[in-house]
Amino acid sequence: MCGICCICSNTQDSDHVDWKDFIEKNSRIGRRGPDCSSSQLIDVGSKGRQLFLQGHVLHLRGELTPQPLQDHHGNMLLWNGEIFGGLEVGEGENDTQVLLRELSGSTDPCHLLTTMAKVQGPWAFIYWEEKTKCLWFGRDMFGRRSLLWHIPQNRKEHFVLSSTQIGDQEFREVPSVGIYSIHFPEVPTVGCDLNIHLYQREESVWPGTMDKVDSGQTFQDRLWSGQSEISPVKFSMDTDLKFPSQMPKLNKALPNMDNDLEKNFSDDLNFKQSGSNIETVNDHQKYIENLIQNNEIIDKLADQLIDVLQQAVRRRIYNQPYLALAPEVERSGNFSSEVKRSPCSQCKPHSESPNKTNATVLENNPLTAEEPTTEGANGPGRGDGNCGGGTRTNPSCEQDHPKVAILFSGGIDSAVITALADRASASTSVPLDDQQRWNVPDRLTGYSALAELNPRRRWNFIQVNVSLPELQQVRSNHVRHLVYPLDTVLDDSIGCAVWFAARGQGVIGNGARQGEPYTSTARVILCGMGADEQLAGYSRHRGRFSELGWQGLLDEVELEITRISARNLGRDDRIITDHGKESRFPFLDEEVVKFLSGIPMQYKVNLDLPRGLGEKLLLRVCATKLGLLSTAVLPKRAIQFGSRIAKMENNKEKASDKCKRLAE
């Protein structure tokens, strides 16, 4: 994970500008990369143009690699992403180095597009190709990493790409519809200073719609609506060469009503739409147990989903390095690099790389040799290299330094991720508070889910408590700059809740250290985002199903998946990484999305069933198989309501309203 930016300027206008100093004083991008900061100035030789490239590195893989990374051909890469598959990254290798080596293999645009299409994992990148004088950039299909652009409205402004806003100029999120390029010829194009060329992703649609990406005025307006007529930037699109898509086709087969799940099983159960919660929960649990025992298809699909999700979680918690760095600065010519932070010197490498989990929130601590290993976990003697064995130089220090966190509300999405992380890692912890005024709904369900997790593991439940004055201060100083360019009440509520949760600062709520102040050291945060979109978890899915049946539900889920990149992941990336931490989304792993997209809808959901059962039905079966019996039948509750943050200031606002507090 990194903070990356590129500023395209004219030397005649910007000789006096110290871009490094300007960015430091006018953006939050440096907070994204606490380990190393580097910059490079490139003279592109086109009408006095210069590119200023800067990278701030959060070191999570292989050897510490400053960015922009330059090869012997003069190519440079700014990489804000993780390669979890598609390209081979060896043990101990840094994926930035691997990707630059692959991209430098040819200057044919087809080679770059094919290479980037292979990458599995979240990414945003900026790549300078020296031989062709071409700047490439783009985001992955789900927009899991933030990349904003400022399109100059006149020839005095600069074209800017950045992970976060810089200065007070207008930025927008780069649409995740393909790969973009800017060519800097020796002889500039007449009447146009910059031409941004799009290689659209195959079968791509504009985020938030089902409208196909096409050329013409619609294409121009979609990329930058409201652009000035005198803007020096124009857009074009390649109609022959396209960016290969990894987006799988959604299985839109309609169910055979003779085999409808509700018809097959509801006669055996007495669903009580009213009455006590205990009776309803018991009925729902009995229904799921019936599915497991009597429906071979559902039972098999649940096992397969657990397996593919397990692999997704495992990929996201392995191979994190221990850092023990001395601050240093290296400068030569137009290049400068600075190592900015030294982690705890007592955290030494294992002979086998351990994995830790924590939740913000849940945080785990490693099992010792005397502690029993858990079913599915790789403790000492279990034989799966990345989790057990090894010599601990300072076990007590290590137990206080978890490496992975989970945004943990106790809901089904985060609970399933936590249970799978428990199988794959050596430890976990969770935040709580025992004071009644802090007992918001998500905390209560968090306690309930904690009780269903592996009892032989020492969990730390971290209580994150936020007062109204602190909320207002953090919003003004931090969140409003990170949520931008989004600006709704919903963005404010979720942005603030996630910022505090990701910080992981609170009070330990369980175990021997209950009541002690605690701040998480985890640098990776697992998030459950993506499950609701794929498994019909929102109330609007029920509305569409009630109005238009299965076809309406299929169309709505397809729309949800296509518009993920336009909704919130870029925002969440900016929020979480402000703490020098990285968000990872197992439900949006390419293999998970491919698996879920291929399953007929009636085996994933059944909205004829009550709330807390019919939505995300297949995931509820998985949760039951993982021992999360009560959690498996909890209805969805949005984070802004579960945390009660939406009710702290103005109860009468609508989620879609423009939030005035973000402008204050």
Summary of the structure (lengths in Angstrom):
residues: 664
radius of gyration: 24.9
end to end distance: 29.9
largest distance: 79.1
contacts: 2369
relative contact order: 0.12
helix: 36%
strand: 18%
